[in-house]
Structure formats: C-alpha cells, structure tokens
Amino acid sequence: MIIKLHKITKEFESECTQLSVSGQQLDLVASNADSLLHATNEPTSVPYGIFSEGMMVGFILFDNEIYKDGYYWILRFMIDERFQGKGYGKLAIEEVIKMLSARVDCKQIRVSHIPHNITANKLYKDLGFAETGELEGNGDIVLAYFM
C-alpha cells in the first residue's frame, strides 16, 4: 500500500471537509474545517490530504518550519472512518517523519492527543514517539519523536 501527502489547495478543500471520524470519535479530533481555518491563521502550518490510489483517506496538519518552541509539531491528524484500521495512519505519520527528518534543524517532532485517545497513543508509541511527561494547557498528552 502506498500513500502520498498532497497540500490542501482550494480544489481539495471540499473533499477534505467531507472526511469524518465515527460518531464516538468526534470528541477526539477537531473537524477538518476547523483545522483548515487553523492553518489559515498559523503561517508555519501546512495542511495535507492523505491519499491512497487517488482517493483522500485522511488529513494531517503539521509545521512546515520550526515552531517558536524549537520543535516541529503534528497539529491535527485524522483518518476517515471508512479507512481506519487499514494502516493509512501509520504510513502517513511515517511519511511526515521522513519529510521533517530531511530538515537540518529538525531534532524533534511533537504531537499531542486527548488523554483517553488510547488508539492514537499506541500508534504514536509504535512509531517511536515517547511521552514527554508534559501536558498542554487543555490537558492533552505530549509525545516526542527524537531524530
């Protein structure tokens, strides 16, 4: 299975905002519409569609330049409910790690998630992220991947 990340342009916005997680996961991630708005207001963040065989299966928003705290952040991430459990999430995070590790100034990638999102925690840890012991202001668990 191969995935590709493509920047979300105007042509992909509608398709992106139609992606959704299941009803019981709605409290775990922001909507893609909210994430696109965040990207508009945060110039270091770039939104990408996660594509497989020409179909958008998910969305990821991460820093395209080092953030003011000295890290690169994966800010938003989701796989549409129709495509969950098929390995797309793992491949997408691996692609982001590959993209960011090519940057000389990238020594660490950070991500956070709501404490009860056990699936996300396992995915990140399986990919080499470790909990930092820090919590974001809203109580989200912070994990880091070291280069």
C-alpha positions in Angstrom: 0.0 0.0 0.0 1.3 3.4 -0.9 0.1 6.8 0.4 1.0 10.3 -0.8 0.6 13.6 1.0 -0.7 16.5 -1.1 -1.1 20.0 0.1 -4.7 21.0 0.5 -5.5 23.6 -2.1 -8.8 25.1 -3.0 -9.6 22.1 -5.2 -9.2 19.7 -2.3 -11.0 21.7 0.4 -14.5 20.3 -0.1 -13.3 16.7 -0.3 -11.2 17.3 2.9 -14.1 18.8 4.9 -16.3 15.8 4.0 -13.9 13.4 5.7 -15.0 12.4 9.2 -14.3 10.1 12.1 -17.1 8.0 13.6 -19.6 9.5 15.9 -17.9 8.0 19.0 -14.6 9.6 17.9 -15.9 13.2 17.4 -14.5 14.3 20.7 -11.0 13.1 19.9 -10.2 15.3 16.9 -11.1 18.7 15.6 -13.1 18.9 12.4 -11.2 19.3 9.2 -13.0 22.6 8.5 -11.6 23.9 11.9 -8.2 22.6 11.0 -8.1 24.3 7.7 -9.1 27.6 9.4 -6.3 27.0 11.9 -3.9 26.6 9.0 -5.0 29.8 7.5 -4.2 31.7 10.8 -1.0 29.9 11.5 1.6 30.5 8.8 4.0 27.8 9.9 1.3 25.1 9.5 0.6 23.3 6.2 -2.5 21.1 5.7 -2.1 17.9 3.7 -4.6 15.3 2.4 -3.5 11.7 2.8 -4.1 10.0 -0.5 -4.2 6.3 -1.5 -4.8 5.3 -5.1 -6.0 8.8 -5.9 -8.6 8.9 -3.0 -8.3 11.2 0.0 -8.4 8.9 3.1 -7.3 11.3 5.8 -5.9 14.7 6.7 -2.8 15.9 8.5 -1.7 19.3 9.5 1.9 19.8 10.6 4.6 22.5 10.8 6.4 23.3 7.6 9.0 25.3 9.6 10.3 25.0 13.1 7.8 26.4 15.6 8.8 29.1 18.1 9.3 26.5 20.8 12.1 24.8 18.8 10.1 21.8 17.6 8.1 20.7 14.6 4.5 19.8 15.6 2.0 17.5 14.1 -1.0 19.6 15.0 -4.0 17.7 13.6 -4.4 14.2 12.2 -7.3 12.0 11.2 -8.2 9.1 9.0 -11.8 9.0 7.7 -13.9 6.3 9.4 -14.2 4.3 6.2 -10.4 3.8 6.0 -9.5 3.3 9.6 -7.7 0.1 10.7 -6.0 -0.4 7.3 -2.6 1.1 8.0 -3.1 4.5 6.4 -2.4 6.4 9.7 0.9 4.6 10.3 2.0 5.3 6.8 1.0 8.9 7.0 3.0 9.5 10.2 6.0 7.7 8.8 5.8 10.0 5.7 5.7 13.1 7.9 8.7 11.8 9.9 10.6 11.2 6.6 9.7 14.7 5.3 10.7 16.5 8.5 13.8 14.5 9.2 15.2 15.7 5.9 15.4 19.2 7.5 18.7 20.0 9.2 17.0 21.9 12.1 14.6 19.1 12.9 15.7 17.4 16.0 12.3 16.6 17.5 8.7 16.2 16.3 6.0 16.6 18.8 2.3 15.6 18.8 -0.4 15.7 21.4 -3.7 13.9 22.0 -6.6 13.8 24.3 -5.8 11.5 27.3 -8.5 8.9 26.6 -7.4 8.5 22.9 -5.7 5.2 23.6 -5.6 4.3 19.8 -3.6 7.4 19.0 -1.3 6.9 21.9 -0.5 3.3 20.8 0.0 4.4 17.2 2.5 7.2 18.1 4.4 5.0 20.5 4.6 2.1 18.0 6.2 4.7 15.6 8.9 5.7 18.2 7.2 8.6 19.9 7.6 8.8 23.7 5.5 10.7 26.3 7.4 13.7 27.5 5.6 14.0 30.8 4.2 17.4 29.7 0.6 18.3 29.2 -0.8 21.0 27.0 -2.9 23.7 28.6 -6.1 21.7 27.8 -4.6 18.5 29.4 -3.5 16.8 26.2 -0.7 14.4 26.5 2.5 15.5 24.6 4.7 12.9 22.9 8.0 13.5 21.1 9.9 11.8 18.4 13.7 12.3 18.5 15.8 12.3 15.4 
